[in-house]
């Protein structure tokens, strides 16, 4: 599963893991990506989306139709 959100575009961030001895090694901070299936009443079908936890809450607030419109406006195929 790729670590980016289809709605918000959240991607991994990069930084350093710092040990007790203060030695730095590179690491990545992945967003909390979940696979979620929604019913699109306008199209009469289900869509499966790869979303961050924040995007799932956004869909709960604005609705799935508006969210899919935003995803398509970003140029992502749904």
FIPARO-250448 format. One line per 4 residues: number of its first residue (from 1); for each residue x, y, z of C-alpha. Coordinates in pm, 1 decimal. Each point is the difference from the previous one (the first is absolute). Example, Ala and Ser with C-alpha at 12.3 -4.5 7.8 and 13.67 -1.06 7.14 Angstrom:
BEGIN
1> 1230.0,-450.0,780.0 ~ 137.0,344.0,-66.0
END
This chain:
BEGIN
1> 0.0,0.0,0.0 ~ 146.3,334.6,-96.4 ~ 31.0,246.0,284.4 ~ -199.2,292.1,-137.1
5> -357.8,115.8,45.3 ~ -224.8,39.4,-303.2 ~ -203.4,284.6,154.9 ~ 249.8,213.5,190.5
9> 316.8,-102.7,-182.8 ~ 178.0,-75.3,329.4 ~ 337.2,-164.2,-65.3 ~ 277.9,-135.0,220.0
13> 219.8,252.4,176.8 ~ 369.7,-63.5,52.5 ~ 218.0,69.7,299.1 ~ 242.0,-154.7,242.4
17> -36.2,-264.4,268.4 ~ 215.5,111.8,291.1 ~ 127.3,-273.4,230.8 ~ 86.7,30.2,367.7
21> 363.8,66.1,-98.0 ~ -130.2,275.7,-231.8 ~ 106.1,-184.3,-314.0 ~ -223.5,95.5,-293.2
25> -133.3,-239.4,-262.1 ~ -253.9,85.2,-267.3 ~ -362.1,-106.9,34.6 ~ -336.0,78.0,-154.4
29> -325.8,110.2,158.6 ~ -283.6,-173.6,-187.9 ~ -354.8,137.9,5.7 ~ -269.7,-222.0,149.9
33> -131.8,-145.8,-329.6 ~ -312.8,-216.1,4.7 ~ -184.0,-170.4,-285.2 ~ -371.1,88.7,16.1
37> -294.2,-93.1,-221.7 ~ -279.1,253.2,-56.7 ~ -330.4,-18.4,-186.6 ~ -39.6,269.0,-267.9
41> -376.1,47.4,-41.3 ~ 40.1,228.9,-303.0 ~ 183.8,-270.5,-195.7 ~ -167.5,-303.4,156.4
45> 325.2,-171.7,93.2 ~ 257.8,-42.6,273.7 ~ 341.8,165.2,-6.6 ~ 302.7,-109.9,197.8
49> 218.0,288.6,116.8 ~ 341.8,13.7,169.4 ~ -50.9,271.0,262.8 ~ 175.1,141.8,302.9
53> -188.2,-1.6,329.8 ~ -46.0,377.8,-31.9 ~ -153.3,-42.3,-347.8 ~ -249.4,-256.3,132.3
57> -119.1,260.5,251.1 ~ -18.8,256.6,-281.9 ~ -222.8,-233.0,-204.7 ~ -225.1,-43.1,304.9
61> -38.2,379.8,9.9 ~ -37.5,90.9,-371.6 ~ -144.6,-321.3,-144.7 ~ 138.1,-256.1,-241.1
65> -127.4,170.5,-318.8 ~ 181.1,326.6,81.0 ~ 312.5,-190.0,101.7 ~ 9.9,-197.9,-326.3
69> -43.9,327.9,-190.7 ~ 306.0,140.1,185.1 ~ 201.2,-313.1,-76.0 ~ -87.7,21.6,-369.8
73> 88.0,372.8,-1.0 ~ 350.1,-97.7,117.1 ~ 27.2,-223.5,-307.0 ~ -23.5,-335.2,178.7
77> -209.8,-267.8,-168.6 ~ -281.2,-143.0,213.6
END
